[in-house]
Amino acid sequence: MPGAVPTLFAMGSEIIPAELTATGFGIYAGIANLVGAAAPFVMGTLIGRSGNFEAGLLVIVLSCIVLSASMLPMLRRY
């Protein structure tokens, strides 16, 4: 989702404290790369076994939830 990248960094800089910005985006990018590498295989396997694309597309939804949850430990406390 290349269209979401600008908003990701804008929102991330609001959520993550300044002293953890590099660490936060590094963790997010690392997890995103792992998920991005595994997602086509998982999607293909699920589509092949179930016979429909809904199961495969749910991988994208679950990936977004996992990646969003990876930033929760670094939330700024107001």
PDB file with SEQRES, HELIX, SHEET and CRYST1 records, atoms N, CA, C and O in Angstrom:
SEQRES   1 A   78  MET PRO GLY ALA VAL PRO THR LEU PHE ALA MET GLY SER          
SEQRES   2 A   78  GLU ILE ILE PRO ALA GLU LEU THR ALA THR GLY PHE GLY          
SEQRES   3 A   78  ILE TYR ALA GLY ILE ALA ASN LEU VAL GLY ALA ALA ALA          
SEQRES   4 A   78  PRO PHE VAL MET GLY THR LEU ILE GLY ARG SER GLY ASN          
SEQRES   5 A   78  PHE GLU ALA GLY LEU LEU VAL ILE VAL LEU SER CYS ILE          
SEQRES   6 A   78  VAL LEU SER ALA SER MET LEU PRO MET LEU ARG ARG TYR          
HELIX    1 AA1 PRO A    2  ALA A    4  5                                   3    
HELIX    2 AA2 VAL A    5  ILE A   15  1                                  11    
HELIX    3 AA3 ALA A   18  LEU A   20  5                                   3    
HELIX    4 AA4 THR A   21  SER A   50  1                                  30    
HELIX    5 AA5 PHE A   53  ALA A   69  1                                  17    
HELIX    6 AA6 LEU A   72  MET A   74  5                                   3    
CRYST1    1.000    1.000    1.000  90.00  90.00  90.00 P 1           1          
ATOM      1  N   MET A   1       0.814  -1.169   0.000  1.00  0.00           N  
ATOM      2  CA  MET A   1       0.000   0.000   0.000  1.00  0.00           C  
ATOM      3  C   MET A   1       0.875   1.257   0.000  1.00  0.00           C  
ATOM      4  O   MET A   1       1.004   1.914   1.033  1.00  0.00           O  
ATOM      5  N   PRO A   2       1.464   1.591  -1.118  1.00  0.00           N  
ATOM      6  CA  PRO A   2       2.361   2.738  -1.179  1.00  0.00           C  
ATOM      7  C   PRO A   2       1.684   4.061  -0.852  1.00  0.00           C  
ATOM      8  O   PRO A   2       2.354   4.998  -0.418  1.00  0.00           O  
ATOM      9  N   GLY A   3       0.396   4.159  -1.046  1.00  0.00           N  
ATOM     10  CA  GLY A   3      -0.308   5.402  -0.754  1.00  0.00           C  
ATOM     11  C   GLY A   3      -0.402   5.706   0.727  1.00  0.00           C  
ATOM     12  O   GLY A   3      -0.651   6.848   1.112  1.00  0.00           O  
ATOM     13  N   ALA A   4      -0.206   4.701   1.556  1.00  0.00           N  
ATOM     14  CA  ALA A   4      -0.314   4.885   3.003  1.00  0.00           C  
ATOM     15  C   ALA A   4       1.006   5.301   3.646  1.00  0.00           C  
ATOM     16  O   ALA A   4       1.025   5.681   4.817  1.00  0.00           O  
ATOM     17  N   VAL A   5       2.097   5.238   2.910  1.00  0.00           N  
ATOM     18  CA  VAL A   5       3.406   5.511   3.500  1.00  0.00           C  
ATOM     19  C   VAL A   5       3.533   6.932   4.050  1.00  0.00           C  
ATOM     20  O   VAL A   5       4.006   7.080   5.177  1.00  0.00           O  
ATOM     21  N   PRO A   6       3.145   7.981   3.332  1.00  0.00           N  
ATOM     22  CA  PRO A   6       3.283   9.323   3.907  1.00  0.00           C  
ATOM     23  C   PRO A   6       2.495   9.506   5.206  1.00  0.00           C  
ATOM     24  O   PRO A   6       2.987  10.118   6.154  1.00  0.00           O  
ATOM     25  N   THR A   7       1.294   8.983   5.243  1.00  0.00           N  
ATOM     26  CA  THR A   7       0.511   9.129   6.470  1.00  0.00           C  
ATOM     27  C   THR A   7       1.061   8.269   7.594  1.00  0.00           C  
ATOM     28  O   THR A   7       0.932   8.627   8.765  1.00  0.00           O  
ATOM     29  N   LEU A   8       1.672   7.143   7.258  1.00  0.00           N  
ATOM     30  CA  LEU A   8       2.272   6.286   8.275  1.00  0.00           C  
ATOM     31  C   LEU A   8       3.342   7.046   9.048  1.00  0.00           C  
ATOM     32  O   LEU A   8       3.352   7.022  10.278  1.00  0.00           O  
ATOM     33  N   PHE A   9       4.228   7.708   8.349  1.00  0.00           N  
ATOM     34  CA  PHE A   9       5.307   8.417   9.024  1.00  0.00           C  
ATOM     35  C   PHE A   9       4.803   9.668   9.729  1.00  0.00           C  
ATOM     36  O   PHE A   9       5.322  10.029  10.785  1.00  0.00           O  
ATOM     37  N   ALA A  10       3.808  10.330   9.169  1.00  0.00           N  
ATOM     38  CA  ALA A  10       3.243  11.503   9.830  1.00  0.00           C  
ATOM     39  C   ALA A  10       2.545  11.102  11.125  1.00  0.00           C  
ATOM     40  O   ALA A  10       2.738  11.744  12.157  1.00  0.00           O  
ATOM     41  N   MET A  11       1.749  10.063  11.078  1.00  0.00           N  
ATOM     42  CA  MET A  11       1.060   9.607  12.284  1.00  0.00           C  
ATOM     43  C   MET A  11       2.035   8.977  13.264  1.00  0.00           C  
ATOM     44  O   MET A  11       1.905   9.151  14.476  1.00  0.00           O  
ATOM     45  N   GLY A  12       3.002   8.251  12.744  1.00  0.00           N  
ATOM     46  CA  GLY A  12       3.991   7.619  13.613  1.00  0.00           C  
ATOM     47  C   GLY A  12       4.804   8.617  14.397  1.00  0.00           C  
ATOM     48  O   GLY A  12       5.123   8.378  15.561  1.00  0.00           O  
ATOM     49  N   SER A  13       5.147   9.737  13.778  1.00  0.00           N  
ATOM     50  CA  SER A  13       5.919  10.756  14.495  1.00  0.00           C  
ATOM     51  C   SER A  13       5.081  11.445  15.567  1.00  0.00           C  
ATOM     52  O   SER A  13       5.631  12.013  16.510  1.00  0.00           O  
ATOM     53  N   GLU A  14       3.769  11.401  15.435  1.00  0.00           N  
ATOM     54  CA  GLU A  14       2.891  11.938  16.476  1.00  0.00           C  
ATOM     55  C   GLU A  14       2.720  10.955  17.633  1.00  0.00           C  
ATOM     56  O   GLU A  14       2.553  11.365  18.782  1.00  0.00           O  
ATOM     57  N   ILE A  15       2.761   9.666  17.329  1.00  0.00           N  
ATOM     58  CA  ILE A  15       2.516   8.638  18.329  1.00  0.00           C  
ATOM     59  C   ILE A  15       3.780   8.286  19.107  1.00  0.00           C  
ATOM     60  O   ILE A  15       3.746   8.142  20.329  1.00  0.00           O  
ATOM     61  N   ILE A  16       4.886   8.150  18.394  1.00  0.00           N  
ATOM     62  CA  ILE A  16       6.133   7.680  18.999  1.00  0.00           C  
ATOM     63  C   ILE A  16       6.907   8.867  19.553  1.00  0.00           C  
ATOM     64  O   ILE A  16       7.040   9.882  18.868  1.00  0.00           O  
ATOM     65  N   PRO A  17       7.423   8.768  20.784  1.00  0.00           N  
ATOM     66  CA  PRO A  17       8.239   9.852  21.338  1.00  0.00           C  
ATOM     67  C   PRO A  17       9.478  10.110  20.473  1.00  0.00           C  
ATOM     68  O   PRO A  17       9.971   9.204  19.801  1.00  0.00           O  
ATOM     69  N   ALA A  18       9.970  11.335  20.494  1.00  0.00           N  
ATOM     70  CA  ALA A  18      11.088  11.731  19.628  1.00  0.00           C  
ATOM     71  C   ALA A  18      12.325  10.868  19.844  1.00  0.00           C  
ATOM     72  O   ALA A  18      13.025  10.548  18.883  1.00  0.00           O  
ATOM     73  N   GLU A  19      12.604  10.486  21.082  1.00  0.00           N  
ATOM     74  CA  GLU A  19      13.807   9.696  21.349  1.00  0.00           C  
ATOM     75  C   GLU A  19      13.683   8.245  20.881  1.00  0.00           C  
ATOM     76  O   GLU A  19      14.678   7.522  20.838  1.00  0.00           O  
ATOM     77  N   LEU A  20      12.476   7.820  20.534  1.00  0.00           N  
ATOM     78  CA  LEU A  20      12.270   6.450  20.046  1.00  0.00           C  
ATOM     79  C   LEU A  20      11.853   6.396  18.584  1.00  0.00           C  
ATOM     80  O   LEU A  20      11.485   5.329  18.093  1.00  0.00           O  
ATOM     81  N   THR A  21      11.902   7.505  17.887  1.00  0.00           N  
ATOM     82  CA  THR A  21      11.405   7.543  16.513  1.00  0.00           C  
ATOM     83  C   THR A  21      12.162   6.575  15.609  1.00  0.00           C  
ATOM     84  O   THR A  21      11.542   5.784  14.899  1.00  0.00           O  
ATOM     85  N   ALA A  22      13.485   6.626  15.625  1.00  0.00           N  
ATOM     86  CA  ALA A  22      14.274   5.739  14.760  1.00  0.00           C  
ATOM     87  C   ALA A  22      14.058   4.281  15.131  1.00  0.00           C  
ATOM     88  O   ALA A  22      13.926   3.427  14.254  1.00  0.00           O  
ATOM     89  N   THR A  23      14.022   3.998  16.416  1.00  0.00           N  
ATOM     90  CA  THR A  23      13.784   2.623  16.864  1.00  0.00           C  
ATOM     91  C   THR A  23      12.389   2.154  16.468  1.00  0.00           C  
ATOM     92  O   THR A  23      12.218   1.031  15.994  1.00  0.00           O  
ATOM     93  N   GLY A  24      11.399   3.010  16.662  1.00  0.00           N  
ATOM     94  CA  GLY A  24      10.024   2.647  16.333  1.00  0.00           C  
ATOM     95  C   GLY A  24       9.835   2.346  14.869  1.00  0.00           C  
ATOM     96  O   GLY A  24       9.238   1.329  14.515  1.00  0.00           O  
ATOM     97  N   PHE A  25      10.339   3.222  14.005  1.00  0.00           N  
ATOM     98  CA  PHE A  25      10.191   2.984  12.575  1.00  0.00           C  
ATOM     99  C   PHE A  25      11.058   1.823  12.113  1.00  0.00           C  
ATOM    100  O   PHE A  25      10.704   1.131  11.159  1.00  0.00           O  
ATOM    101  N   GLY A  26      12.187   1.601  12.773  1.00  0.00           N  
ATOM    102  CA  GLY A  26      13.021   0.441  12.446  1.00  0.00           C  
ATOM    103  C   GLY A  26      12.322  -0.866  12.766  1.00  0.00           C  
ATOM    104  O   GLY A  26      12.352  -1.807  11.973  1.00  0.00           O  
ATOM    105  N   ILE A  27      11.692  -0.921  13.929  1.00  0.00           N  
ATOM    106  CA  ILE A  27      10.938  -2.118  14.311  1.00  0.00           C  
ATOM    107  C   ILE A  27       9.772  -2.321  13.351  1.00  0.00           C  
ATOM    108  O   ILE A  27       9.535  -3.431  12.875  1.00  0.00           O  
ATOM    109  N   TYR A  28       9.058  -1.256  13.076  1.00  0.00           N  
ATOM    110  CA  TYR A  28       7.915  -1.348  12.157  1.00  0.00           C  
ATOM    111  C   TYR A  28       8.367  -1.826  10.776  1.00  0.00           C  
ATOM    112  O   TYR A  28       7.737  -2.709  10.194  1.00  0.00           O  
ATOM    113  N   ALA A  29       9.438  -1.262  10.253  1.00  0.00           N  
ATOM    114  CA  ALA A  29       9.918  -1.641   8.921  1.00  0.00           C  
ATOM    115  C   ALA A  29      10.412  -3.088   8.908  1.00  0.00           C  
ATOM    116  O   ALA A  29      10.187  -3.813   7.939  1.00  0.00           O  
ATOM    117  N   GLY A  30      11.081  -3.507   9.976  1.00  0.00           N  
ATOM    118  CA  GLY A  30      11.557  -4.889  10.047  1.00  0.00           C  
ATOM    119  C   GLY A  30      10.407  -5.886  10.038  1.00  0.00           C  
ATOM    120  O   GLY A  30      10.434  -6.870   9.298  1.00  0.00           O  
ATOM    121  N   ILE A  31       9.401  -5.627  10.859  1.00  0.00           N  
ATOM    122  CA  ILE A  31       8.241  -6.519  10.892  1.00  0.00           C  
ATOM    123  C   ILE A  31       7.493  -6.459   9.557  1.00  0.00           C  
ATOM    124  O   ILE A  31       7.024  -7.483   9.060  1.00  0.00           O  
ATOM    125  N   ALA A  32       7.382  -5.260   8.979  1.00  0.00           N  
ATOM    126  CA  ALA A  32       6.686  -5.113   7.695  1.00  0.00           C  
ATOM    127  C   ALA A  32       7.403  -5.891   6.594  1.00  0.00           C  
ATOM    128  O   ALA A  32       6.745  -6.486   5.741  1.00  0.00           O  
ATOM    129  N   ASN A  33       8.719  -5.899   6.595  1.00  0.00           N  
ATOM    130  CA  ASN A  33       9.458  -6.654   5.581  1.00  0.00           C  
ATOM    131  C   ASN A  33       9.241  -8.152   5.741  1.00  0.00           C  
ATOM    132  O   ASN A  33       9.078  -8.868   4.753  1.00  0.00           O  
ATOM    133  N   LEU A  34       9.239  -8.627   6.984  1.00  0.00           N  
ATOM    134  CA  LEU A  34       8.991 -10.055   7.214  1.00  0.00           C  
ATOM    135  C   LEU A  34       7.577 -10.447   6.778  1.00  0.00           C  
ATOM    136  O   LEU A  34       7.383 -11.462   6.108  1.00  0.00           O  
ATOM    137  N   VAL A  35       6.611  -9.643   7.162  1.00  0.00           N  
ATOM    138  CA  VAL A  35       5.221  -9.927   6.783  1.00  0.00           C  
ATOM    139  C   VAL A  35       5.059  -9.825   5.270  1.00  0.00           C  
ATOM    140  O   VAL A  35       4.382 -10.652   4.660  1.00  0.00           O  
ATOM    141  N   GLY A  36       5.673  -8.819   4.668  1.00  0.00           N  
ATOM    142  CA  GLY A  36       5.578  -8.647   3.220  1.00  0.00           C  
ATOM    143  C   GLY A  36       6.212  -9.786   2.440  1.00  0.00           C  
ATOM    144  O   GLY A  36       5.759 -10.124   1.346  1.00  0.00           O  
ATOM    145  N   ALA A  37       7.256 -10.375   3.000  1.00  0.00           N  
ATOM    146  CA  ALA A  37       7.893 -11.501   2.325  1.00  0.00           C  
ATOM    147  C   ALA A  37       7.073 -12.779   2.471  1.00  0.00           C  
ATOM    148  O   ALA A  37       7.040 -13.597   1.553  1.00  0.00           O  
ATOM    149  N   ALA A  38       6.418 -12.959   3.605  1.00  0.00           N  
ATOM    150  CA  ALA A  38       5.671 -14.189   3.862  1.00  0.00           C  
ATOM    151  C   ALA A  38       4.237 -14.130   3.328  1.00  0.00           C  
ATOM    152  O   ALA A  38       3.639 -15.172   3.060  1.00  0.00           O  
ATOM    153  N   ALA A  39       3.683 -12.938   3.172  1.00  0.00           N  
ATOM    154  CA  ALA A  39       2.270 -12.796   2.802  1.00  0.00           C  
ATOM    155  C   ALA A  39       1.901 -13.477   1.488  1.00  0.00           C  
ATOM    156  O   ALA A  39       0.872 -14.152   1.451  1.00  0.00           O  
ATOM    157  N   PRO A  40       2.668 -13.345   0.409  1.00  0.00           N  
ATOM    158  CA  PRO A  40       2.252 -14.014  -0.840  1.00  0.00           C  
ATOM    159  C   PRO A  40       2.179 -15.530  -0.695  1.00  0.00           C  
ATOM    160  O   PRO A  40       1.281 -16.168  -1.245  1.00  0.00           O  
ATOM    161  N   PHE A  41       3.119 -16.101   0.043  1.00  0.00           N  
ATOM    162  CA  PHE A  41       3.091 -17.548   0.254  1.00  0.00           C  
ATOM    163  C   PHE A  41       1.868 -17.956   1.069  1.00  0.00           C  
ATOM    164  O   PHE A  41       1.167 -18.905   0.719  1.00  0.00           O  
ATOM    165  N   VAL A  42       1.620 -17.232   2.157  1.00  0.00           N  
ATOM    166  CA  VAL A  42       0.471 -17.557   3.014  1.00  0.00           C  
ATOM    167  C   VAL A  42      -0.837 -17.354   2.246  1.00  0.00           C  
ATOM    168  O   VAL A  42      -1.746 -18.180   2.334  1.00  0.00           O  
ATOM    169  N   MET A  43      -0.929 -16.261   1.499  1.00  0.00           N  
ATOM    170  CA  MET A  43      -2.147 -16.000   0.718  1.00  0.00           C  
ATOM    171  C   MET A  43      -2.369 -17.099  -0.321  1.00  0.00           C  
ATOM    172  O   MET A  43      -3.487 -17.593  -0.462  1.00  0.00           O  
ATOM    173  N   GLY A  44      -1.333 -17.482  -1.041  1.00  0.00           N  
ATOM    174  CA  GLY A  44      -1.457 -18.528  -2.047  1.00  0.00           C  
ATOM    175  C   GLY A  44      -1.862 -19.861  -1.449  1.00  0.00           C  
ATOM    176  O   GLY A  44      -2.675 -20.591  -2.016  1.00  0.00           O  
ATOM    177  N   THR A  45      -1.281 -20.171  -0.289  1.00  0.00           N  
ATOM    178  CA  THR A  45      -1.635 -21.419   0.381  1.00  0.00           C  
ATOM    179  C   THR A  45      -3.099 -21.419   0.802  1.00  0.00           C  
ATOM    180  O   THR A  45      -3.815 -22.397   0.585  1.00  0.00           O  
ATOM    181  N   LEU A  46      -3.540 -20.316   1.406  1.00  0.00           N  
ATOM    182  CA  LEU A  46      -4.935 -20.243   1.845  1.00  0.00           C  
ATOM    183  C   LEU A  46      -5.920 -20.266   0.675  1.00  0.00           C  
ATOM    184  O   LEU A  46      -6.961 -20.919   0.749  1.00  0.00           O  
ATOM    185  N   ILE A  47      -5.594 -19.564  -0.386  1.00  0.00           N  
ATOM    186  CA  ILE A  47      -6.464 -19.559  -1.564  1.00  0.00           C  
ATOM    187  C   ILE A  47      -6.523 -20.946  -2.187  1.00  0.00           C  
ATOM    188  O   ILE A  47      -7.588 -21.395  -2.609  1.00  0.00           O  
ATOM    189  N   GLY A  48      -5.380 -21.627  -2.245  1.00  0.00           N  
ATOM    190  CA  GLY A  48      -5.341 -22.970  -2.816  1.00  0.00           C  
ATOM    191  C   GLY A  48      -6.142 -23.972  -1.999  1.00  0.00           C  
ATOM    192  O   GLY A  48      -6.820 -24.835  -2.558  1.00  0.00           O  
ATOM    193  N   ARG A  49      -6.065 -23.860  -0.685  1.00  0.00           N  
ATOM    194  CA  ARG A  49      -6.780 -24.817   0.165  1.00  0.00           C  
ATOM    195  C   ARG A  49      -8.268 -24.523   0.274  1.00  0.00           C  
ATOM    196  O   ARG A  49      -9.088 -25.441   0.296  1.00  0.00           O  
ATOM    197  N   SER A  50      -8.616 -23.242   0.343  1.00  0.00           N  
ATOM    198  CA  SER A  50     -10.028 -22.903   0.542  1.00  0.00           C  
ATOM    199  C   SER A  50     -10.794 -22.757  -0.775  1.00  0.00           C  
ATOM    200  O   SER A  50     -12.007 -22.961  -0.817  1.00  0.00           O  
ATOM    201  N   GLY A  51     -10.089 -22.406  -1.837  1.00  0.00           N  
ATOM    202  CA  GLY A  51     -10.760 -22.251  -3.123  1.00  0.00           C  
ATOM    203  C   GLY A  51     -11.387 -20.887  -3.350  1.00  0.00           C  
ATOM    204  O   GLY A  51     -11.989 -20.660  -4.400  1.00  0.00           O  
ATOM    205  N   ASN A  52     -11.262 -19.964  -2.386  1.00  0.00           N  
ATOM    206  CA  ASN A  52     -11.781 -18.610  -2.605  1.00  0.00           C  
ATOM    207  C   ASN A  52     -10.731 -17.584  -2.179  1.00  0.00           C  
ATOM    208  O   ASN A  52      -9.787 -17.895  -1.454  1.00  0.00           O  
ATOM    209  N   PHE A  53     -10.925 -16.373  -2.645  1.00  0.00           N  
ATOM    210  CA  PHE A  53      -9.949 -15.331  -2.394  1.00  0.00           C  
ATOM    211  C   PHE A  53     -10.173 -14.616  -1.066  1.00  0.00           C  
ATOM    212  O   PHE A  53      -9.302 -13.875  -0.612  1.00  0.00           O  
ATOM    213  N   GLU A  54     -11.312 -14.824  -0.447  1.00  0.00           N  
ATOM    214  CA  GLU A  54     -11.598 -14.136   0.812  1.00  0.00           C  
ATOM    215  C   GLU A  54     -10.583 -14.498   1.893  1.00  0.00           C  
ATOM    216  O   GLU A  54     -10.113 -13.623   2.619  1.00  0.00           O  
ATOM    217  N   ALA A  55     -10.248 -15.756   2.002  1.00  0.00           N  
ATOM    218  CA  ALA A  55      -9.276 -16.189   3.015  1.00  0.00           C  
ATOM    219  C   ALA A  55      -7.911 -15.562   2.744  1.00  0.00           C  
ATOM    220  O   ALA A  55      -7.217 -15.149   3.673  1.00  0.00           O  
ATOM    221  N   GLY A  56      -7.532 -15.492   1.481  1.00  0.00           N  
ATOM    222  CA  GLY A  56      -6.251 -14.891   1.141  1.00  0.00           C  
ATOM    223  C   GLY A  56      -6.210 -13.406   1.435  1.00  0.00           C  
ATOM    224  O   GLY A  56      -5.190 -12.892   1.894  1.00  0.00           O  
ATOM    225  N   LEU A  57      -7.307 -12.710   1.176  1.00  0.00           N  
ATOM    226  CA  LEU A  57      -7.344 -11.271   1.425  1.00  0.00           C  
ATOM    227  C   LEU A  57      -7.388 -10.948   2.914  1.00  0.00           C  
ATOM    228  O   LEU A  57      -6.982  -9.861   3.325  1.00  0.00           O  
ATOM    229  N   LEU A  58      -7.872 -11.872   3.716  1.00  0.00           N  
ATOM    230  CA  LEU A  58      -7.858 -11.658   5.162  1.00  0.00           C  
ATOM    231  C   LEU A  58      -6.430 -11.606   5.714  1.00  0.00           C  
ATOM    232  O   LEU A  58      -6.193 -11.039   6.780  1.00  0.00           O  
ATOM    233  N   VAL A  59      -5.490 -12.195   4.989  1.00  0.00           N  
ATOM    234  CA  VAL A  59      -4.081 -12.115   5.393  1.00  0.00           C  
ATOM    235  C   VAL A  59      -3.635 -10.656   5.416  1.00  0.00           C  
ATOM    236  O   VAL A  59      -2.896 -10.246   6.311  1.00  0.00           O  
ATOM    237  N   ILE A  60      -4.080  -9.873   4.437  1.00  0.00           N  
ATOM    238  CA  ILE A  60      -3.715  -8.458   4.396  1.00  0.00           C  
ATOM    239  C   ILE A  60      -4.302  -7.722   5.595  1.00  0.00           C  
ATOM    240  O   ILE A  60      -3.624  -6.895   6.207  1.00  0.00           O  
ATOM    241  N   VAL A  61      -5.534  -8.008   5.931  1.00  0.00           N  
ATOM    242  CA  VAL A  61      -6.181  -7.362   7.070  1.00  0.00           C  
ATOM    243  C   VAL A  61      -5.455  -7.711   8.362  1.00  0.00           C  
ATOM    244  O   VAL A  61      -5.163  -6.831   9.171  1.00  0.00           O  
ATOM    245  N   LEU A  62      -5.164  -8.989   8.555  1.00  0.00           N  
ATOM    246  CA  LEU A  62      -4.467  -9.419   9.769  1.00  0.00           C  
ATOM    247  C   LEU A  62      -3.050  -8.843   9.827  1.00  0.00           C  
ATOM    248  O   LEU A  62      -2.554  -8.524  10.907  1.00  0.00           O  
ATOM    249  N   SER A  63      -2.406  -8.713   8.681  1.00  0.00           N  
ATOM    250  CA  SER A  63      -1.070  -8.112   8.649  1.00  0.00           C  
ATOM    251  C   SER A  63      -1.112  -6.662   9.125  1.00  0.00           C  
ATOM    252  O   SER A  63      -0.243  -6.232   9.884  1.00  0.00           O  
ATOM    253  N   CYS A  64      -2.097  -5.922   8.690  1.00  0.00           N  
ATOM    254  CA  CYS A  64      -2.235  -4.530   9.124  1.00  0.00           C  
ATOM    255  C   CYS A  64      -2.474  -4.437  10.631  1.00  0.00           C  
ATOM    256  O   CYS A  64      -1.941  -3.549  11.296  1.00  0.00           O  
ATOM    257  N   ILE A  65      -3.271  -5.349  11.159  1.00  0.00           N  
ATOM    258  CA  ILE A  65      -3.533  -5.343  12.598  1.00  0.00           C  
ATOM    259  C   ILE A  65      -2.261  -5.658  13.371  1.00  0.00           C  
ATOM    260  O   ILE A  65      -1.972  -5.001  14.371  1.00  0.00           O  
ATOM    261  N   VAL A  66      -1.496  -6.648  12.929  1.00  0.00           N  
ATOM    262  CA  VAL A  66      -0.246  -7.013  13.608  1.00  0.00           C  
ATOM    263  C   VAL A  66       0.747  -5.864  13.562  1.00  0.00           C  
ATOM    264  O   VAL A  66       1.387  -5.557  14.568  1.00  0.00           O  
ATOM    265  N   LEU A  67       0.883  -5.227  12.407  1.00  0.00           N  
ATOM    266  CA  LEU A  67       1.835  -4.127  12.288  1.00  0.00           C  
ATOM    267  C   LEU A  67       1.402  -2.915  13.108  1.00  0.00           C  
ATOM    268  O   LEU A  67       2.246  -2.213  13.664  1.00  0.00           O  
ATOM    269  N   SER A  68       0.115  -2.669  13.189  1.00  0.00           N  
ATOM    270  CA  SER A  68      -0.363  -1.568  14.036  1.00  0.00           C  
ATOM    271  C   SER A  68      -0.106  -1.868  15.505  1.00  0.00           C  
ATOM    272  O   SER A  68       0.270  -0.980  16.271  1.00  0.00           O  
ATOM    273  N   ALA A  69      -0.308  -3.108  15.891  1.00  0.00           N  
ATOM    274  CA  ALA A  69      -0.076  -3.489  17.287  1.00  0.00           C  
ATOM    275  C   ALA A  69       1.402  -3.422  17.661  1.00  0.00           C  
ATOM    276  O   ALA A  69       1.731  -3.302  18.841  1.00  0.00           O  
ATOM    277  N   SER A  70       2.295  -3.498  16.677  1.00  0.00           N  
ATOM    278  CA  SER A  70       3.725  -3.439  16.988  1.00  0.00           C  
ATOM    279  C   SER A  70       4.149  -2.065  17.490  1.00  0.00           C  
ATOM    280  O   SER A  70       5.194  -1.943  18.129  1.00  0.00           O  
ATOM    281  N   MET A  71       3.362  -1.028  17.214  1.00  0.00           N  
ATOM    282  CA  MET A  71       3.690   0.313  17.687  1.00  0.00           C  
ATOM    283  C   MET A  71       3.083   0.623  19.063  1.00  0.00           C  
ATOM    284  O   MET A  71       3.448   1.620  19.686  1.00  0.00           O  
ATOM    285  N   LEU A  72       2.181  -0.205  19.529  1.00  0.00           N  
ATOM    286  CA  LEU A  72       1.519   0.073  20.818  1.00  0.00           C  
ATOM    287  C   LEU A  72       2.475   0.218  21.991  1.00  0.00           C  
ATOM    288  O   LEU A  72       2.264   1.106  22.817  1.00  0.00           O  
ATOM    289  N   PRO A  73       3.510  -0.600  22.113  1.00  0.00           N  
ATOM    290  CA  PRO A  73       4.411  -0.432  23.256  1.00  0.00           C  
ATOM    291  C   PRO A  73       5.145   0.909  23.283  1.00  0.00           C  
ATOM    292  O   PRO A  73       5.661   1.308  24.327  1.00  0.00           O  
ATOM    293  N   MET A  74       5.196   1.605  22.152  1.00  0.00           N  
ATOM    294  CA  MET A  74       5.954   2.851  22.075  1.00  0.00           C  
ATOM    295  C   MET A  74       5.064   4.091  22.090  1.00  0.00           C  
ATOM    296  O   MET A  74       5.537   5.190  21.802  1.00  0.00           O  
ATOM    297  N   LEU A  75       3.791   3.929  22.420  1.00  0.00           N  
ATOM    298  CA  LEU A  75       2.879   5.077  22.430  1.00  0.00           C  
ATOM    299  C   LEU A  75       3.357   6.156  23.399  1.00  0.00           C  
ATOM    300  O   LEU A  75       3.842   5.871  24.494  1.00  0.00           O  
ATOM    301  N   ARG A  76       3.207   7.383  22.966  1.00  0.00           N  
ATOM    302  CA  ARG A  76       3.572   8.526  23.800  1.00  0.00           C  
ATOM    303  C   ARG A  76       2.540   8.677  24.904  1.00  0.00           C  
ATOM    304  O   ARG A  76       1.337   8.607  24.651  1.00  0.00           O  
ATOM    305  N   ARG A  77       2.999   8.881  26.103  1.00  0.00           N  
ATOM    306  CA  ARG A  77       2.104   9.076  27.233  1.00  0.00           C  
ATOM    307  C   ARG A  77       1.903  10.580  27.457  1.00  0.00           C  
ATOM    308  O   ARG A  77       2.869  11.311  27.678  1.00  0.00           O  
ATOM    309  N   TYR A  78       0.667  11.031  27.399  1.00  0.00           N  
ATOM    310  CA  TYR A  78       0.384  12.452  27.601  1.00  0.00           C  
ATOM    311  C   TYR A  78      -0.054  12.705  29.005  1.00  0.00           C  
ATOM    312  O   TYR A  78      -0.338  13.847  29.367  1.00  0.00           O  
TER     313      TYR A  78                                                      
END                                                                             
